[in-house]
Amino acid sequence: MKLVDETLDPIEYREEDIRKIIEIALMCTQSPVSVRPSMSEVVMLLSDRSRMQNPPTRKNLNMSDITIQVDSSTSPAMSMSNADATITELEGR
């Protein structure tokens, strides 16, 4: 699974647990805010060791809502922007 840090020992986690955490995280980032689970629902979902039977309803991620901008300044950094969030990747020399 490419989302897991490669330095972690695969014996220390189960792939189904990682998938569950990723699914919960995605539910927490959906738009509009009204479809996101409450913190108490998130805690319940994270603490429940069984498989999620009925996860909270969520809107699918709409890739058309995402805007990517490449900073063409003289710095060797790449900027990506989505509404209020900014991610900057720095490159070594």
MDAnalysis code that builds the backbone (N, CA, C; Angstrom):
import MDAnalysis as mda
import numpy as np

u = mda.Universe.empty(279, n_residues=93, atom_resindex=np.repeat(np.arange(93), 3), trajectory=True)
u.add_TopologyAttr("name", ["N", "CA", "C"] * 93)
u.add_TopologyAttr("resid", np.arange(1, 94))
u.add_TopologyAttr("resname", ["MET", "LYS", "LEU", "VAL", "ASP", "GLU", "THR", "LEU", "ASP", "PRO", "ILE", "GLU", "TYR", "ARG", "GLU", "GLU", "ASP", "ILE", "ARG", "LYS", "ILE", "ILE", "GLU", "ILE", "ALA", "LEU", "MET", "CYS", "THR", "GLN", "SER", "PRO", "VAL", "SER", "VAL", "ARG", "PRO", "SER", "MET", "SER", "GLU", "VAL", "VAL", "MET", "LEU", "LEU", "SER", "ASP", "ARG", "SER", "ARG", "MET", "GLN", "ASN", "PRO", "PRO", "THR", "ARG", "LYS", "ASN", "LEU", "ASN", "MET", "SER", "ASP", "ILE", "THR", "ILE", "GLN", "VAL", "ASP", "SER", "SER", "THR", "SER", "PRO", "ALA", "MET", "SER", "MET", "SER", "ASN", "ALA", "ASP", "ALA", "THR", "ILE", "THR", "GLU", "LEU", "GLU", "GLY", "ARG"])
u.atoms.positions = np.array([
    [0.859, -1.178, 0.000],
    [0.000, 0.000, 0.000],
    [0.899, 1.233, 0.000],
    [0.787, 2.073, -1.001],
    [1.709, 3.183, -1.191],
    [1.519, 4.325, -0.201],
    [0.411, 4.383, 0.525],
    [0.187, 5.470, 1.472],
    [0.862, 5.243, 2.815],
    [1.390, 4.071, 3.043],
    [2.017, 3.737, 4.323],
    [3.515, 3.987, 4.233],
    [4.062, 4.582, 5.278],
    [5.500, 4.842, 5.351],
    [6.252, 3.527, 5.184],
    [7.166, 3.486, 4.223],
    [7.893, 2.253, 3.921],
    [8.823, 1.817, 5.049],
    [9.143, 2.728, 5.974],
    [10.022, 2.357, 7.085],
    [9.271, 1.607, 8.184],
    [7.942, 1.597, 8.123],
    [7.160, 0.856, 9.112],
    [7.235, -0.636, 8.823],
    [7.236, -1.403, 9.882],
    [7.260, -2.856, 9.757],
    [5.846, -3.344, 9.445],
    [5.630, -4.028, 8.321],
    [4.286, -4.495, 7.959],
    [3.662, -5.417, 9.005],
    [4.469, -5.989, 9.860],
    [3.938, -6.847, 10.920],
    [3.198, -6.016, 11.968],
    [3.528, -4.717, 12.064],
    [2.953, -3.854, 13.096],
    [1.581, -3.300, 12.739],
    [1.112, -3.482, 11.535],
    [-0.209, -2.996, 11.152],
    [-0.862, -3.975, 10.183],
    [-2.193, -3.913, 10.154],
    [-2.943, -4.739, 9.207],
    [-3.446, -3.843, 8.083],
    [-3.389, -4.344, 6.865],
    [-3.809, -3.545, 5.715],
    [-5.264, -3.108, 5.840],
    [-6.130, -3.957, 6.389],
    [-7.537, -3.573, 6.535],
    [-7.697, -2.413, 7.513],
    [-6.825, -2.336, 8.551],
    [-6.874, -1.202, 9.480],
    [-6.452, 0.088, 8.779],
    [-5.423, 0.000, 7.945],
    [-4.956, 1.172, 7.206],
    [-6.047, 1.656, 6.256],
    [-6.692, 0.735, 5.556],
    [-7.783, 1.111, 4.642],
    [-8.916, 1.794, 5.410],
    [-9.241, 1.285, 6.584],
    [-10.302, 1.858, 7.406],
    [-9.939, 3.286, 7.814],
    [-8.704, 3.499, 8.239],
    [-8.258, 4.830, 8.658],
    [-8.292, 5.799, 7.476],
    [-7.858, 5.345, 6.315],
    [-7.873, 6.202, 5.123],
    [-9.307, 6.563, 4.748],
    [-10.209, 5.597, 4.810],
    [-11.610, 5.866, 4.481],
    [-12.209, 6.879, 5.453],
    [-11.920, 6.732, 6.743],
    [-12.416, 7.683, 7.740],
    [-11.829, 9.067, 7.473],
    [-10.530, 9.120, 7.175],
    [-9.884, 10.406, 6.889],
    [-10.522, 11.089, 5.683],
    [-10.818, 10.321, 4.642],
    [-11.464, 10.901, 3.459],
    [-12.863, 11.417, 3.777],
    [-13.581, 10.719, 4.655],
    [-14.908, 11.192, 5.054],
    [-14.806, 12.547, 5.746],
    [-13.704, 12.776, 6.474],
    [-13.519, 14.014, 7.233],
    [-13.117, 15.194, 6.356],
    [-12.824, 14.962, 5.090],
    [-12.370, 16.037, 4.208],
    [-13.378, 16.392, 3.130],
    [-14.545, 15.775, 3.163],
    [-15.518, 15.968, 2.088],
    [-16.222, 17.312, 2.194],
    [-16.679, 17.767, 1.051],
    [-17.435, 18.998, 0.957],
    [-18.843, 18.617, 0.519],
    [-19.865, 19.180, 1.081],
    [-19.898, 20.214, 2.104],
    [-19.617, 19.655, 3.496],
    [-19.312, 20.566, 4.395],
    [-18.966, 20.189, 5.766],
    [-20.087, 19.391, 6.422],
    [-21.315, 19.655, 6.047],
    [-22.463, 18.996, 6.678],
    [-22.484, 17.484, 6.489],
    [-21.764, 16.944, 5.494],
    [-21.753, 15.492, 5.287],
    [-20.580, 14.814, 5.989],
    [-19.712, 15.595, 6.622],
    [-18.579, 15.017, 7.345],
    [-19.061, 14.418, 8.665],
    [-18.418, 13.348, 9.129],
    [-18.807, 12.775, 10.422],
    [-18.396, 13.703, 11.560],
    [-19.139, 13.641, 12.652],
    [-18.771, 14.423, 13.837],
    [-17.562, 13.772, 14.501],
    [-16.918, 14.491, 15.413],
    [-15.754, 13.924, 16.098],
    [-16.146, 12.685, 16.897],
    [-17.327, 12.690, 17.494],
    [-17.745, 11.506, 18.250],
    [-17.924, 10.303, 17.321],
    [-18.422, 10.531, 16.109],
    [-18.532, 9.437, 15.135],
    [-17.148, 8.936, 14.720],
    [-16.207, 9.861, 14.530],
    [-14.843, 9.478, 14.150],
    [-14.210, 8.640, 15.252],
    [-14.352, 9.082, 16.499],
    [-13.794, 8.322, 17.626],
    [-14.406, 6.935, 17.678],
    [-15.727, 6.853, 17.498],
    [-16.409, 5.561, 17.511],
    [-15.888, 4.665, 16.384],
    [-15.750, 5.228, 15.184],
    [-15.270, 4.444, 14.046],
    [-13.834, 3.979, 14.247],
    [-12.982, 4.847, 14.795],
    [-11.584, 4.477, 15.015],
    [-11.421, 3.446, 16.126],
    [-12.252, 3.527, 17.151],
    [-12.107, 2.602, 18.280],
    [-12.784, 1.260, 18.037],
    [-13.666, 1.188, 17.057],
    [-14.363, -0.059, 16.748],
    [-13.436, -0.966, 15.946],
    [-13.088, -2.113, 16.502],
    [-12.160, -3.043, 15.845],
    [-12.826, -3.814, 14.710],
    [-14.136, -3.832, 14.686],
    [-14.814, -4.558, 13.608],
    [-14.827, -3.714, 12.338],
    [-15.152, -4.349, 11.267],
    [-15.220, -3.669, 9.966],
    [-16.394, -2.696, 9.967],
    [-16.240, -1.561, 9.300],
    [-17.315, -0.571, 9.249],
    [-18.491, -1.144, 8.475],
    [-19.596, -1.364, 9.153],
    [-20.784, -1.901, 8.503],
    [-21.545, -0.801, 7.765],
    [-21.795, 0.312, 8.445],
    [-22.550, 1.420, 7.856],
    [-21.799, 2.724, 8.076],
    [-20.792, 2.995, 7.261],
    [-20.063, 4.246, 7.450],
    [-20.976, 5.437, 7.197],
    [-20.705, 6.575, 7.836],
    [-21.539, 7.759, 7.605],
    [-21.597, 8.093, 6.119],
    [-22.728, 8.617, 5.689],
    [-22.905, 8.978, 4.285],
    [-21.910, 10.057, 3.915],
    [-21.347, 9.937, 2.734],
    [-20.393, 10.948, 2.298],
    [-20.507, 11.147, 0.795],
    [-20.215, 12.341, 0.364],
    [-20.179, 12.669, -1.062],
    [-18.858, 12.175, -1.621],
    [-18.862, 11.665, -2.833],
    [-17.615, 11.235, -3.463],
    [-16.710, 12.427, -3.708],
    [-15.420, 12.188, -3.665],
    [-14.443, 13.227, -3.931],
    [-14.574, 13.671, -5.379],
    [-14.740, 14.958, -5.580],
    [-14.903, 15.504, -6.919],
    [-13.593, 16.155, -7.338],
    [-12.871, 15.517, -8.251],
    [-11.567, 16.023, -8.664],
    [-11.671, 17.363, -9.379],
    [-12.838, 17.741, -9.875],
    [-12.968, 19.037, -10.543],
    [-12.903, 20.185, -9.544],
    [-13.048, 19.881, -8.240],
    [-12.936, 20.905, -7.204],
    [-11.482, 21.239, -6.883],
    [-10.544, 20.465, -7.418],
    [-9.136, 20.620, -7.072],
    [-8.422, 21.421, -8.148],
    [-7.708, 22.440, -7.714],
    [-6.930, 23.266, -8.628],
    [-5.461, 23.081, -8.320],
    [-4.662, 22.845, -9.332],
    [-3.221, 22.684, -9.148],
    [-2.530, 23.822, -9.876],
    [-1.671, 24.538, -9.141],
    [-0.907, 25.621, -9.729],
    [0.566, 25.311, -9.566],
    [1.331, 25.485, -10.621],
    [2.770, 25.269, -10.549],
    [3.432, 26.626, -10.468],
    [4.232, 26.830, -9.426],
    [4.946, 28.082, -9.221],
    [6.161, 28.103, -10.141],
    [6.186, 29.042, -11.067],
    [7.292, 29.100, -12.020],
    [8.343, 30.124, -11.611],
    [8.401, 30.459, -10.322],
    [9.419, 31.396, -9.852],
    [10.790, 30.738, -9.903],
    [11.807, 31.467, -9.489],
    [13.170, 30.953, -9.573],
    [13.480, 29.899, -8.521],
    [12.632, 29.757, -7.509],
    [12.899, 28.745, -6.484],
    [12.566, 27.360, -7.025],
    [13.298, 26.332, -6.567],
    [13.041, 24.969, -7.063],
    [11.912, 24.274, -6.317],
    [10.887, 25.009, -5.910],
    [9.767, 24.425, -5.173],
    [8.556, 24.342, -6.090],
    [7.688, 23.385, -5.806],
    [6.462, 23.232, -6.568],
    [5.306, 23.479, -5.618],
    [4.374, 24.365, -5.963],
    [3.238, 24.673, -5.109],
    [1.969, 24.125, -5.726],
    [1.114, 23.579, -4.879],
    [-0.193, 23.114, -5.305],
    [-1.215, 23.762, -4.391],
    [-2.324, 24.200, -4.942],
    [-3.308, 24.895, -4.132],
    [-4.698, 24.331, -4.380],
    [-5.470, 24.202, -3.299],
    [-6.860, 23.773, -3.353],
    [-7.606, 24.605, -2.328],
    [-8.314, 25.609, -2.778],
    [-9.064, 26.499, -1.905],
    [-8.143, 27.091, -0.847],
    [-8.394, 26.769, 0.435],
    [-7.627, 27.350, 1.526],
    [-6.375, 26.557, 1.879],
    [-6.157, 25.424, 1.249],
    [-5.015, 24.573, 1.593],
    [-3.902, 24.755, 0.571],
    [-2.670, 24.772, 1.063],
    [-1.517, 24.878, 0.176],
    [-0.507, 23.813, 0.553],
    [0.015, 23.118, -0.431],
    [1.049, 22.110, -0.221],
    [2.259, 22.551, -1.021],
    [3.409, 22.606, -0.371],
    [4.634, 22.995, -1.055],
    [5.634, 21.862, -0.957],
    [6.151, 21.432, -2.085],
    [7.179, 20.394, -2.115],
    [8.504, 21.061, -2.407],
    [9.477, 20.846, -1.522],
    [10.801, 21.402, -1.726],
    [11.704, 20.339, -2.305],
    [12.577, 20.752, -3.198],
    [13.523, 19.825, -3.803],
    [14.923, 20.183, -3.345],
    [15.746, 19.168, -3.107],
    [17.132, 19.396, -2.720],
    [17.947, 19.893, -3.892],
    [19.111, 20.396, -3.573],
    [19.990, 20.918, -4.632],
    [20.607, 19.826, -5.431],
])
